[in-house]
Amino acid sequence: MRVPAGELKKLLSEKTGLHPDDQKVVYKDKERDSKAFLDMAGVKDRSKMVMLEDPAAKAKRLLEERRTGKAERAAKAIARAALDVDKLATKVRTADSSQGSCPTYVLSL
């Protein structure tokens, strides 16, 4: 059966609660890449493997999530401000049209 190490990490994640990106899968003293097929590394049924937590990968993932979260919050704030500006522009147009022929003054500084 051809299974990439990444699939094994997903299964282990369900059992351990540890995010797949925060895991290292080791077989015969070598870390196995998530995309590498386990059978190509010599893994067979009943082979013993080790799963370790990778603190550096966890820190990197959490920093990236924090950056992404800040960008998403900023985008939402900009969208809310744009919506408020659109609402105010509608009110101004309504007020302008209801005043009819009032004189308009332009000041230049």
N, C-alpha and C positions, 0 to 999 in steps of 0.2 A: 504494500500500500504506500503510495507516494504522498507524504504529508510534509508540508513546509514547517519549519520550527515555529513560524508565526502562528500557525493554527494550534500547535501545542501550547504556546503562550496564552492564547485566548481561552483554551480549556482550563489551564492552570489559573488564569485570572478569575474565572467563575468560582473556583474552589478556594482560592486564597484571598481574593479581593485586591490583589496587587495588579496594577495596570500593566498590560502587556509590554508597553514601552519601557517599563521600569524593571523588567526581568532580564536575566542572562540565563540562557540554557547552555549547560556545559555537558559535553560528552567526550570521554577520553581526554580530559584536561584541556579541551579547547572549547571556546565559546562558539556556538553555532549561530550563524546569521539567520534572521527571521525568514529570509526568502529561500534559504538553502533547504533542499529536501533531505529529510533525516536518513532515508535509506541510502543516499549517496555518501553519507558520513559513516555508514556501516551500522546504523541503528537497526535492530531487529526486535521482534516481539520479545518482551521480558528484559530488554536491555535496561541498564540502570543509567539514569541521567540525573543531573543536579540542576536545580533552579535556584538562582541567587537574585537577591534584590540589588539593583544597580543604582546606588544613591546619586551618582553624577547624572545619569539619564533622568532620574526623577526630578532633580533640581532644574535641569534644562527644560523639561516638559512643563513644570510648574511656572517657570519664568515666561515661557512662550504663552501659556494660557493667560497669565497676568497681562502680558502685552496685548494679546488679542482682546481680552476683556476691556481694557482701557480704550482701545480703538473702537470697539463696538459701542461702548457707553458714549464716547465722543460723537460718533455718527448719529446715535439716537438723539443726543442733545441738539445737534445741528438740525436734524429733521424737525424736532419740536419747535426750534426757533424759527425755521423757515415757515412752518405752518402758522405760527403766531404772526409773522410778518404778512403772510398772505391774508389772514383774517383782518389785520389792521388796514391793509391796502383796500380791501373790500369796503370797510367802514368809511375810509377816507373818500373813496369814489362815490359812495352813497351820499355822504355829507356834501361833497362838491356838487353833485347833480341836484340835490334838494335846495341849494342856495341860489340856483339860477344865475342871475346876471350880477352877482356881487363882483366888485372889482378885485383884481388879483395884483398883488404887489410882489415884485422880485427884488430882493436886496442882494447886492454884490459887495463883498468885503474886499 
